[in-house]
Amino acid sequence: GSGGDGTEGDGDDGDGNGTGDDDDVDGNGTGDGNDDNDETNHPVGGIGPVRHFPEVDTQITTAIERLGGRVTPKLTWSAPKDAVWMATTKNTLCQNSGEVTLLLKASDAVAFDLSDMYAQCADVTDGDKFRIKKNVKLHLRKWRDVVPAYEFRLFVRNGNLVGICQRDCSNFYPFLVQQAEELEELLVLFWQSAVFENFREIQNYALDLYVSSTKKAKVVDFNNWGGGTLPLMFDWSELEEIAARNSVIPSEGNTEGGGTNENCGGFCDDVQFRVVTSQGHIRPGAQLGVPFDMYDRSEGGALAQFQQKRRESGY
């Protein structure tokens, strides 16, 4: 399964799910990096320096042990889902600090969060840029195996639930079609009672939920509205249109809609619930794979140049 989305953006979080306990690791650069080590600070033969962060490594190891030995990582906003090609498990399951570090270093989504998060914001200040780099948090969540078919994304605009769809829209699950009405009711009621009532101050977001085998909904993650978050079986413009219809509702005593009251949120009568209804309606999922340089074997390509340099250096 998957939790939030990297640059799917999906801010999305890691595979597995985030419904268990979690642990935060302060990422403000703890550890002295063994700066007194000559071998570290004076690279030989063009090889970059090896950095060491023993305090952070210890925190990660301790957190993993406390969470049962299996975790999925997420850095501030994004999970390194785009780096699963580096993992032997082909998902974001990590059992030691080295595996966590490997995924974070290989993730473009994480790199974007740390360097270009505000690139498209017109009103960003230097203080904003500094804050996103300084206040970095590594979240480790207890890993639990889930059934991808029962992961759903809810879209909330202006405090109103406007859309729900299955997250794994690249597969057709016949049983979801049969259970559609039951699942819609379960998810809507859970959102009203457990989410809307407790997070009224959050007006615009995408919410990932998981329905367990006992038919109980569990929160996986919150994601931004728009931006890098994938609308999956919707288009953002379509969701905005639904939200516009829900922004005002007929005033009490006027069923023809001649008068209106400002909608204060919690409205879900016009929610659109979607699952893949046939094999032909499958939508392509997020295309995550190895970098082009990893398989470009053409003359002049990255691998060819690397091999040539190795030969020239005598290796």
C-alpha positions, 0 to 999 in steps of 0.5 A: 500500500502507500501512504502520502505521496512525494512528488507524486508529490504526493506528498504523499507518505511511504508505502505500507501505511501510517496508521501505527505509531510514529517517531520524529527524528530531529534533522537539524544537523546533529553530529559533528560529521567527524570533521577532524578525520583527515580522510573525510575532509581530504578526498582522494582521486576525485571521490567526495567526502564521506559524511558521518552523523552518529547522533542522528544515526543513533536516534534513527536506530533507537526509533526503529527498535521502539517501533518494532523494527520495521518503519517507513520514513517521511521527511517533512512533507514527502516520502521517498517513494520515488526512490524505491528502485534503490530498495531490495524490497521495492517499497519504503520498508526500512529496518535499519538507519542505513536503509532510511538514509539510502532512500532519503539520499536517492529521492528527488521528492526529498531533494525538492522539499529541501531546496525548491519547495518555494520555487513557484511562490511569488511571496516567499521570503528568505526567512521562509526558505531558511525555515524550511531547511532548518526545521526539518523533521524525519518521521518514522512510522511503524510499518504495517502491511495493507491491502492497496484496494482499501486505500482511499483519498478524500478531497476537502475544499472550504471545509466540505467533502467534495470527492472520494476515490480509490488510491490505487487507480491503476488496478481494477478490483471488482469487489470495490464496485460491489461494496461502493455504497457501503464504503462511501457511507463508512468513509463519509461518516468517519470524515464527519465525526473523526476528521471534520469535528477535530480539524475544523481549522484546516479548510483545504486538503486531501486526506488518505484513509485506509479501511481495515478488514474489520471495516474501520477507517484509519487516517494515513496522512494529510496532503496539500490541496493541489500542487504536487498532490495527485487528484487520481481519478479526478481533475483539480478543475473538476473538484473546484467546480464541485466545491463551488456548488457547495460553497453556498447552500439554500437558506432555511425555509427557502427550498428554491434557493432564492436565499443562501447562507454561507456554508461553514463546512461539513457539507458532503451531500454532493460528494463524488465517490469513484472506483475503477468500474472495469478493466478498461477504466484503469488509469496509469499510476505514478511512474516511478523508476530508475533514473535515465542515466542508470540504463542509458548505455548509448555511446556518450551516455552517462554509463559509457562515460563512467566506464571510459573514465574508469579505464583511463584511470587504470581501474 
